[in-house]
Amino acid sequence: MFRNFHIQLLLRYLLISVVLAGSVLLFVYTELYFTASALFLIAVLLGYGIQLYMRRLGRDIDHFIEAVKTRDHAVYFSPKKYGGPFQRLFHSFNDVLQAHKTITIERESVFQLLKSVMERAPFGVITVARNALTDTQGKYPILFINAAAYRLLQIPEYHYWYRLAAHVPDFVQEILPITSGGKRFTEKFINGSKVLLSLETEVIRLVQEEYLIITFQDIKEEVEQKEMEAWNKLIEVMTHEILNSITPIYTLAGTVKDMMDAKGMNLDAEDLEDMRLAAGTIKRRSDGLMNFVQDYRMVAEVPTPQLEPCTAEELFTGIRTLMKPLADQQGVALEVVSLPGRNQLLIDLKLIEQVLINLITNAIYATKERPHPRILIQLRKEEERYFIDVIDNGKGIPPAILDKIFVPFFTTRSNGSGIGLSISRNIMKLHKGNLDVYSVEGQETRFTLSF
């Protein structure tokens, strides 16, 4: 295509040259001045025609580039405007603009779909430039805010962040600590209404600008529901334990009362022995109730952790020293595996030791009568977070009771108090971590401490 154009352009310039040469020859060697002038004028017009042609062509090419830049899809280039050499080029221009239009429509459709989905999301979503968080002059608009955000924050439809920040300053203060991304929970009064917000932020970078996506929802009802379920489980277990102690006390007290009502002070030695046995039983069950109350106080009054830097090696060395003799005595292989290097945790060493002692003791009990019993304590690190796994190849935990093992006083052991796991999870919560469990019945159980 462009080769043909170059040939045609060369032929035009050659024609101009011939006409100019003829004009000069006629002017110099003949007296045909009118003819010579006419030939010169024709050469000038031919040159001007080429210049005009090139200028129009350049203007149309600039128009095409500008249309691509501004996404102007209404522009059309007629392939017949410049003749044969440029028909394919202008066909290509139209094809490019049409393809660009199709892509833009598809992207806009996807954007509108996502926008519609986010508008209908049950949680609040706000997107702003990251620099908007310190804006006090209205330089940064809110790029996106959905209906749920307006409803949860109980604010008008603001279009600038500084106005929203002035309306709900407490909400903005909760965002500031996690402007680099993160998650937190906060209980706030927003316009007189108490809400428990789960707040999460994520930073994205687009076209040299950082934006903050803020998502939040009121989880008050869900938390209250979970609290109610936890209380119901606790009351169920406590009722069971208390009734187990109260029932024999009530029965024996009734028996003694009936005996005294029937015989008054005329009690023989056998009656006195029966009363002594009854009193002893009442005393034992009363002691059991007192121990139960003490256990309850232990669950309710976990001491506040005194956080200090501690290496995982120091923690593991202490646990190995404490628990290996008991494991060896029970014929259980205890293996402790750390990570290379200096792995520092911010913990209350005594409390975390207590958690690991509880878990290892339970694991030793679970591996009884299992072939080749083994307990593994290992340290892991994922995305700047540390995890300690306590894994055993014991009998596992049945799925039916897996969600009950952290309920205070729930136990499957005849001599168990049922408070060890509950206290252990409370200790991890006070460390702003968690204690999770995974179990396959008959194969293994894994408790994970996350920091």
Secondary structure, DSSP 8 states (H G I E B T S, - for coil): -HHHHHHHHHHHHHHHHHHHHHHHHHHHHSS-HHHHHHHHHHHHHHHHHHHHHHHHHHHHHHHHHHHHHHT-TT----TTSS-GGGHHHHHHHHHHHHHHHHHHHHHHHHHHHHHHHHHT-SSEEEEEEGGGGG--SS-SB-SEE-HHHHHHHT----SBHHHHHHH-HHHHHHHGGGTTSEEEEEEEEETTEEEEEEEEEEEEEETTEEEEEEEEEE-HHHHHHHHHHHHHHHHHHHHHHHHHHHHHHHHHHHHHHHHHHHHTT---HHHHHHHHHHHHHHHHHHHHHHHHHHHHHHHHT------EEEEHHHHHHHHHHHHHHHHHHTT-EEEEE--SS--EEEE-HHHHHHHHHHHHHHHHHHTTT-SS-EEEEEEEEETTEEEEEEEE-SS---GGGTTTTTSTT--SSTT--S-HHHHHHHHHHHTT-EEEEEEETTTEEEEEEE-
